[in-house]
């Protein structure tokens, strides 16, 4: 998130305000000190023009021995 935010030239405060969270909370996520809830993360990613993609992997049967 911090890379994309910097790439867009946005401050933590600006992103936090638009996402409805505190700057301190966003800073903690960017520093790896805490993990966001899904709804909060989705709001921040929306501000940054990003989205969550979930990929389900299945084991390659040739690699299981």
C-alpha positions as CSV (number, residue, x, y, z in Angstrom):
1,X,0.0,0.0,0.0
2,X,2.7,2.5,0.9
3,X,4.4,2.1,-2.5
4,X,1.1,2.8,-4.4
5,X,0.3,5.7,-2.1
6,X,3.7,7.2,-2.7
7,X,3.4,6.5,-6.4
8,X,0.2,8.6,-6.4
9,X,1.8,11.3,-4.3
10,X,-0.8,10.9,-1.5
11,X,-0.2,11.4,2.2
12,X,-1.1,8.9,4.8
13,X,-3.5,11.5,6.3
14,X,-5.3,12.0,2.9
15,X,-5.7,8.3,2.3
16,X,-6.9,7.7,5.9
17,X,-9.4,10.5,5.7
18,X,-10.9,9.2,2.5
19,X,-11.0,5.6,3.8
20,X,-12.5,6.7,7.1
21,X,-9.7,5.4,9.3
22,X,-7.0,7.1,11.4
23,X,-3.6,8.0,10.0
24,X,-2.0,6.1,12.9
25,X,-3.9,2.9,11.9
26,X,-2.7,3.2,8.2
27,X,0.8,3.9,9.3
28,X,0.7,0.7,11.5
29,X,-0.4,-1.3,8.5
30,X,2.3,0.1,6.3
31,X,4.9,-0.6,8.9
32,X,3.7,-4.2,9.3
33,X,2.7,-3.7,12.9
34,X,-0.9,-4.8,12.5
35,X,-3.2,-6.3,10.0
36,X,-6.3,-4.5,8.7
37,X,-9.8,-5.9,8.7
38,X,-11.3,-6.8,5.3
39,X,-13.7,-3.8,5.2
40,X,-11.0,-1.3,6.2
41,X,-8.5,-2.8,3.8
42,X,-11.0,-2.7,1.0
43,X,-11.8,1.0,1.6
44,X,-8.0,1.9,1.6
45,X,-7.5,-0.1,-1.6
46,X,-10.4,1.6,-3.2
47,X,-8.9,5.0,-2.4
48,X,-5.6,3.8,-4.0
49,X,-7.3,2.4,-7.1
50,X,-6.5,-1.2,-6.2
51,X,-8.6,-4.3,-5.6
52,X,-8.3,-7.6,-3.7
53,X,-7.8,-10.6,-5.9
54,X,-8.1,-14.1,-4.3
55,X,-6.5,-17.0,-6.1
56,X,-7.2,-20.5,-5.1
57,X,-4.4,-22.9,-5.9
58,X,-4.8,-26.6,-6.2
59,X,-1.9,-28.9,-5.6
60,X,-0.1,-30.2,-8.7
61,X,-0.6,-33.9,-8.5
62,X,2.8,-34.5,-10.0
63,X,4.6,-32.7,-7.2
64,X,2.9,-34.9,-4.5
65,X,4.9,-38.0,-3.7
